[in-house]
Amino acid sequence: MKKILAVTYGAGHANMVIPVALRLQELGYEVVVLALTTAWGPVSRAGLQTIGFRDFVQGDASILDLGRELVGTVEAHSDVHPEETLAYLGLSYKCLEAQLGVEGAREAYEQKGRQAFLPVEILNRVFDELQPDLILATNSPRAERAAVLVAKERHIPAVVVVDLMPQSEVEWLRDPGYGNVVCVLSEGVKQRLIDAGRPESEVVVTGNAAFDELFLMDEKAERAAWRRKFGFSEEDRVLLFASQPDRYQYLGTTIGTQLVEFGKACGWNVVVRPHPNEQFDPGGLPCGTPVSDRDDSLWGALAGCDACVVVSSSVGLQAAILGKPMVTLDIPVFADPAPFATMGIGRVAQTVKGVFDVLGSELDFGSFESGPATMRVVRVVESLLEGR
């Protein structure tokens, strides 16, 4: 039985790896996940076999003591194994000392914190124990990057899955042979890596398996129910505004009001969906404005709308994956802007009025490979395992 080692930390990266790992397991492969930080909780709950840095302390209490010195005031998290943070910090710092010396490690950690870690020595131990036939890793630095480097050194095939548009990670993703294949979200992301120097043959557009749940819903039924709830017919044009938290203003209320007013003049019905964590005053919207709140199904809203506008909310990405025209409103907010346009996703408007100008144009809004990403990544994995 072929053994696959997956390496991921938590949040969206774990959500990207879990569906692929489960499918590979169903197909008869042995899958072990090096579940870093908050990945341990969701990966364990998914029923996958997990390991962590804590499994490679080898009874050395000084490693955990060093971890306690470095952890500071970091609060415990229910998705992190109780010993994992201490083991991760202690082992990674010891690797840093081996690489840079005691003084060099101290300076690097003071300047970069955890970003200074590249625990190749620990990943070598993991490989020695597990003897994997293939590595599946995300585009993150530190342990994920170390795993891909060790795989290359040992001539073990590796697949790197990239969540969105890589930023600082391009530094290593652009290197030929950093992973046999890099799986990316869209053609725009693929072109970004090719422009940076990665051979085209090593980059495959698969999509992101974290979003596959979108394709599991009954889109037609969700759309009908959602539009019925808000009183829209199929002839009505409905624009979903997915708002977000912002330090300086009630974004959902102020921008929502402008969208409603301009939309009415352009023949669009605007539904405002505030972010659960933002300051939002529905009373500040024009009378009768539909609000899709946290009790309203996001899947229903995405299926039910005809187009979506965001500032940098990931809801825009989900809308685009479903084939909805998506517009990014380029206004200054506290959050970093989402690089949707550079990913080849949607269009950009500089003003609220411009949103409707873009929606009324004949512009191409970009597209994705239709359907779930999981099996596309699985096929890449299986192609590399053939003959091993």
C-alpha positions as CSV (number, residue, x, y, z in Angstrom):
1,M,0.0,0.0,0.0
2,K,1.4,3.4,-1.0
3,K,1.9,5.9,1.8
4,I,1.1,9.6,1.5
5,L,2.3,12.2,3.9
6,A,0.2,15.3,3.9
7,V,1.6,18.4,5.6
8,T,-0.6,21.4,6.5
9,Y,-1.4,23.9,9.2
10,G,-5.0,24.9,10.1
11,A,-7.8,27.1,8.8
12,G,-8.2,27.3,5.0
13,H,-5.1,25.2,4.3
14,A,-6.4,22.2,6.3
15,N,-9.8,22.6,4.6
16,M,-8.0,22.4,1.3
17,V,-6.1,19.2,2.2
18,I,-8.8,17.2,4.1
19,P,-11.1,16.4,1.2
20,V,-8.1,15.2,-0.9
21,A,-6.7,13.1,1.9
22,L,-10.1,11.5,2.6
23,R,-10.6,10.6,-1.1
24,L,-7.1,9.1,-1.3
25,Q,-7.8,7.1,1.8
26,E,-11.0,5.8,0.2
27,L,-9.0,4.8,-2.8
28,G,-6.8,2.5,-0.7
29,Y,-3.8,4.7,0.0
30,E,-2.4,5.0,3.5
31,V,-2.6,8.7,4.4
32,V,-0.8,10.3,7.4
33,V,-1.2,14.0,8.1
34,L,1.4,16.1,9.8
35,A,-1.3,18.4,11.3
36,L,0.4,21.6,12.4
37,T,-1.1,24.0,15.0
38,T,-4.8,24.3,14.5
39,A,-5.0,21.6,11.8
40,W,-5.0,18.9,14.5
41,G,-8.6,19.5,15.5
42,P,-10.3,19.4,12.1
43,V,-8.0,16.7,10.6
44,S,-8.7,14.5,13.6
45,R,-12.4,15.1,13.5
46,A,-12.3,14.1,9.8
47,G,-11.1,10.6,10.9
48,L,-7.6,10.9,9.4
49,Q,-4.4,9.7,11.0
50,T,-2.4,12.5,12.5
51,I,1.1,13.1,13.8
52,G,2.7,16.2,15.1
53,F,6.0,17.6,16.2
54,R,5.2,16.3,19.7
55,D,5.8,12.8,18.3
56,F,9.4,13.6,17.6
57,V,10.5,15.1,20.9
58,Q,12.0,11.7,21.7
59,G,11.7,12.2,25.5
60,D,13.9,15.3,25.6
61,A,12.2,17.4,28.3
62,S,14.5,20.3,27.4
63,I,12.7,20.7,24.1
64,L,9.4,21.3,25.9
65,D,11.1,23.6,28.4
66,L,12.5,25.7,25.5
67,G,9.0,25.7,24.0
68,R,7.6,27.1,27.2
69,E,10.2,29.9,27.1
70,L,9.2,30.8,23.6
71,V,5.4,30.5,23.8
72,G,4.9,33.6,25.9
73,T,1.3,34.5,26.4
74,V,-0.1,32.5,23.5
75,E,-3.5,31.2,24.7
76,A,-4.4,27.5,24.4
77,H,-6.6,26.7,21.4
78,S,-9.1,23.8,21.4
79,D,-7.9,22.7,17.9
80,V,-4.2,22.5,19.0
81,H,-2.9,19.4,20.8
82,P,-1.9,20.5,24.3
83,E,1.8,19.6,23.8
84,E,2.1,20.5,20.1
85,T,2.9,24.2,20.5
86,L,5.7,23.6,22.9
87,A,7.1,20.8,20.8
88,Y,6.8,22.8,17.6
89,L,8.5,25.9,19.0
90,G,11.2,23.9,20.9
91,L,12.2,21.6,18.0
92,S,12.0,24.4,15.4
93,Y,14.2,26.6,17.4
94,K,16.8,23.9,17.9
95,C,16.8,23.4,14.1
96,L,17.4,27.2,13.7
97,E,20.4,27.0,16.1
98,A,21.8,24.1,14.1
99,Q,21.4,26.1,10.9
100,L,22.6,29.6,12.1
101,G,24.4,29.0,15.4
102,V,23.2,30.2,18.8
103,E,23.7,33.9,18.2
104,G,22.4,33.8,14.6
105,A,19.3,31.9,15.7
106,R,18.6,34.4,18.5
107,E,18.9,37.4,16.1
108,A,16.8,35.7,13.4
109,Y,14.0,34.8,15.9
110,E,14.0,38.3,17.3
111,Q,13.6,39.8,13.8
112,K,11.3,37.3,12.2
113,G,9.7,35.2,14.9
114,R,8.3,31.9,13.6
115,Q,8.9,33.0,10.1
116,A,12.6,32.3,10.7
117,F,11.9,28.5,11.1
118,L,12.7,26.0,8.4
119,P,12.8,22.7,10.3
120,V,14.4,20.5,7.7
121,E,16.1,18.3,10.4
122,I,12.7,17.4,12.0
123,L,11.1,16.6,8.6
124,N,14.0,14.3,7.9
125,R,13.1,12.5,11.1
126,V,9.5,12.3,10.0
127,F,10.5,10.9,6.6
128,D,12.9,8.3,8.3
129,E,10.0,7.0,10.4
130,L,7.2,7.1,7.9
131,Q,9.0,6.3,4.6
132,P,6.4,8.1,2.5
133,D,5.9,7.4,-1.2
134,L,4.6,10.9,-1.9
135,I,4.2,14.3,-0.2
136,L,1.1,16.5,-0.3
137,A,1.9,19.9,1.1
138,T,0.4,23.4,1.0
139,N,2.2,26.5,-0.1
140,S,3.1,27.6,3.4
141,P,6.6,28.3,4.7
142,R,8.3,26.5,7.6
143,A,7.3,22.8,8.0
144,E,5.4,22.6,4.7
145,R,8.3,24.1,2.8
146,A,10.8,21.9,4.7
147,A,8.8,18.8,3.7
148,V,9.0,19.6,0.0
149,L,12.7,20.3,0.2
150,V,13.4,17.0,1.9
151,A,11.2,15.2,-0.6
152,K,13.3,16.7,-3.5
153,E,16.5,15.7,-1.8
154,R,15.3,12.2,-1.4
155,H,13.7,12.0,-4.9
156,I,10.3,11.5,-3.5
157,P,7.5,13.0,-5.6
158,A,5.7,16.0,-4.0
159,V,2.5,17.8,-4.9
160,V,2.1,21.4,-3.6
161,V,-1.5,22.7,-3.4
162,V,-1.9,26.5,-3.4
163,D,-4.9,28.1,-1.7
164,L,-5.4,31.5,-3.4
165,M,-2.9,33.9,-5.0
166,P,0.6,33.3,-3.6
167,Q,2.3,36.4,-2.4
168,S,5.7,36.0,-0.5
169,E,5.5,32.2,-1.3
170,V,6.4,32.9,-4.9
171,E,10.0,33.1,-3.7
172,W,10.1,29.3,-3.5
173,L,7.1,28.3,-5.6
174,R,8.7,29.7,-8.7
175,D,11.7,27.4,-8.4
176,P,11.6,24.5,-11.0
177,G,11.3,21.2,-9.1
178,Y,9.9,22.7,-5.9
179,G,7.4,19.9,-5.9
180,N,6.8,17.9,-9.0
181,V,3.5,19.6,-9.6
182,V,1.9,22.8,-8.2
183,C,-1.9,22.7,-8.1
184,V,-3.5,26.2,-8.3
185,L,-6.9,27.9,-8.2
186,S,-7.1,29.5,-11.6
187,E,-5.3,30.4,-14.8
188,G,-4.4,33.8,-13.4
189,V,-2.5,32.1,-10.5
190,K,-0.8,29.7,-13.0
191,Q,0.3,32.6,-15.1
192,R,1.7,34.4,-12.0
193,L,4.0,31.4,-11.3
194,I,5.0,31.0,-14.9
195,D,5.9,34.7,-15.2
196,A,8.0,34.3,-12.0
197,G,10.0,31.5,-13.7
198,R,8.1,28.2,-13.0
199,P,7.9,25.9,-16.0
200,E,4.4,25.7,-17.3
201,S,4.5,21.9,-17.3
202,E,4.8,21.9,-13.5
203,V,1.7,24.0,-12.8
204,V,-1.8,22.5,-13.1
205,V,-5.1,24.4,-12.6
206,T,-7.2,22.2,-10.3
207,G,-9.2,24.6,-8.2
208,N,-9.2,24.6,-4.4
209,A,-10.8,21.6,-2.7
210,A,-11.8,23.7,0.3
211,F,-14.6,25.1,-1.9
212,D,-15.9,21.8,-3.1
213,E,-18.8,22.0,-0.7
214,L,-20.3,24.6,-3.0
215,F,-20.9,21.9,-5.6
216,L,-22.6,19.6,-3.2
217,M,-25.6,21.8,-2.8
218,D,-28.7,21.6,-4.9
219,E,-28.1,25.0,-6.5
220,K,-31.5,25.1,-8.3
221,A,-33.5,24.4,-5.2
222,E,-31.4,26.8,-3.0
223,R,-31.8,29.5,-5.6
224,A,-35.6,29.1,-5.8
225,A,-36.0,29.0,-2.0
226,W,-33.8,32.0,-1.4
227,R,-35.5,34.2,-4.1
228,R,-38.9,33.2,-2.8
229,K,-37.8,34.2,0.8
230,F,-36.9,37.7,-0.4
231,G,-39.7,38.1,-2.9
232,F,-37.7,38.0,-6.1
233,S,-38.9,36.5,-9.3
234,E,-36.6,34.9,-11.8
235,E,-36.9,38.0,-14.0
236,D,-35.5,40.3,-11.2
237,R,-31.8,41.0,-11.4
238,V,-30.3,40.6,-7.9
239,L,-26.9,41.8,-6.8
240,L,-25.4,40.5,-3.5
241,F,-23.2,42.9,-1.6
242,A,-21.0,40.8,0.8
243,S,-19.6,43.4,3.3
244,Q,-16.8,43.0,5.9
245,P,-15.5,44.6,9.0
246,D,-13.7,47.9,8.7
247,R,-12.1,50.1,11.3
248,Y,-13.3,53.5,10.0
249,Q,-16.9,53.2,8.9
250,Y,-20.1,51.1,8.9
251,L,-19.1,49.7,5.5
252,G,-22.2,47.5,5.0
253,T,-24.5,50.5,5.8
254,T,-22.7,53.3,3.9
255,I,-21.6,51.3,0.8
256,G,-24.8,49.3,0.9
257,T,-26.9,52.5,0.8
258,Q,-25.0,53.7,-2.3
259,L,-25.3,50.4,-4.0
260,V,-29.1,50.2,-3.4
261,E,-29.6,53.7,-4.7
262,F,-27.4,53.3,-7.9
263,G,-28.8,49.8,-8.4
264,K,-32.4,51.0,-8.4
265,A,-31.5,53.4,-11.2
266,C,-29.8,50.6,-13.2
267,G,-32.5,48.0,-12.7
268,W,-30.7,45.9,-10.0
269,N,-32.1,44.8,-6.7
270,V,-29.3,44.9,-4.1
271,V,-29.2,42.5,-1.1
272,V,-26.8,43.5,1.7
273,R,-25.0,40.7,3.5
274,P,-23.1,42.0,6.5
275,H,-20.1,40.2,7.9
276,P,-20.9,38.6,11.3
277,N,-18.1,40.6,12.9
278,E,-18.7,44.0,11.4
279,Q,-20.5,47.0,12.9
280,F,-23.7,47.1,10.9
281,D,-26.8,49.3,11.3
282,P,-29.6,48.0,9.1
283,G,-31.7,51.1,10.1
284,G,-29.2,53.2,8.1
285,L,-30.1,51.5,4.8
286,P,-32.9,52.7,2.5
287,C,-36.3,51.5,3.7
288,G,-37.1,48.0,2.6
289,T,-33.5,47.0,1.7
290,P,-33.2,43.2,1.9
291,V,-30.6,42.0,4.4
292,S,-29.1,38.6,4.2
293,D,-27.9,38.2,7.9
294,R,-26.1,35.4,9.6
295,D,-29.3,33.3,9.9
296,D,-29.6,33.3,6.1
297,S,-27.9,30.6,4.3
298,L,-24.7,31.7,2.5
299,W,-25.2,28.9,0.0
300,G,-28.7,30.2,-0.7
301,A,-27.5,33.7,-1.2
302,L,-24.8,32.6,-3.6
303,A,-27.1,30.5,-5.6
304,G,-29.9,33.0,-5.5
305,C,-28.0,36.1,-6.6
306,D,-27.2,37.0,-10.3
307,A,-24.0,38.8,-9.4
308,C,-21.9,39.6,-6.4
309,V,-19.9,42.7,-5.3
310,V,-17.2,42.7,-2.6
311,V,-14.4,44.8,-1.3
312,S,-12.1,41.9,-0.3
313,S,-14.5,39.3,1.2
314,S,-13.8,35.7,0.2
315,V,-17.6,35.4,-0.6
316,G,-16.6,37.0,-3.9
317,L,-14.3,34.1,-4.7
318,Q,-17.1,31.6,-3.9
319,A,-19.5,33.5,-6.1
320,A,-17.0,33.4,-9.0
321,I,-16.4,29.7,-8.5
322,L,-20.2,29.2,-9.0
323,G,-19.9,31.2,-12.2
324,K,-21.5,34.4,-11.0
325,P,-20.2,37.8,-12.3
326,M,-18.1,39.2,-9.5
327,V,-17.0,42.8,-9.1
328,T,-14.3,44.0,-6.6
329,L,-15.1,47.6,-5.4
330,D,-11.6,49.2,-5.1
331,I,-12.0,51.5,-2.1
332,P,-9.7,51.9,0.9
333,V,-10.5,49.7,3.8
334,F,-8.5,48.5,6.8
335,A,-8.2,44.9,5.5
336,D,-5.7,44.1,2.8
337,P,-7.3,44.0,-0.6
338,A,-8.0,40.7,-2.1
339,P,-6.0,40.1,-5.3
340,F,-8.9,38.7,-7.2
341,A,-8.2,40.6,-10.5
342,T,-4.6,39.4,-10.6
343,M,-6.0,35.9,-10.1
344,G,-8.0,36.3,-13.3
345,I,-11.2,36.4,-11.2
346,G,-13.9,39.0,-11.7
347,R,-13.6,42.7,-12.6
348,V,-12.7,45.8,-10.7
349,A,-14.7,49.0,-10.2
350,Q,-13.3,52.2,-8.8
351,T,-16.7,53.7,-7.7
352,V,-20.1,52.4,-6.7
353,K,-21.6,53.6,-10.0
354,G,-18.7,51.8,-11.7
355,V,-20.0,48.5,-10.3
356,F,-23.1,48.8,-12.4
357,D,-21.2,50.0,-15.5
358,V,-19.0,46.9,-15.3
359,L,-22.1,44.6,-14.8
360,G,-23.7,46.2,-17.8
361,S,-20.6,45.7,-20.0
362,E,-19.6,42.8,-22.2
363,L,-16.4,42.2,-20.2
364,D,-15.3,38.6,-19.4
365,F,-15.5,38.0,-15.7
366,G,-13.0,35.1,-15.8
367,S,-13.8,31.5,-15.1
368,F,-12.8,28.4,-13.3
369,E,-12.6,24.7,-14.2
370,S,-16.2,23.6,-13.6
371,G,-16.8,21.1,-10.8
372,P,-15.0,20.0,-7.6
373,A,-11.3,20.2,-7.3
374,T,-10.7,17.2,-5.1
375,M,-10.5,14.6,-7.9
376,R,-8.3,16.8,-10.0
377,V,-5.7,16.9,-7.2
378,V,-6.2,13.2,-6.6
379,R,-5.5,12.5,-10.3
380,V,-2.3,14.5,-10.1
381,V,-1.2,12.5,-7.0
382,E,-2.0,9.1,-8.7
383,S,-0.1,10.1,-11.9
384,L,3.0,10.7,-9.8
385,L,2.6,7.4,-7.9
386,E,2.3,5.3,-11.1
387,G,5.2,3.0,-11.4
388,R,6.7,3.6,-8.0
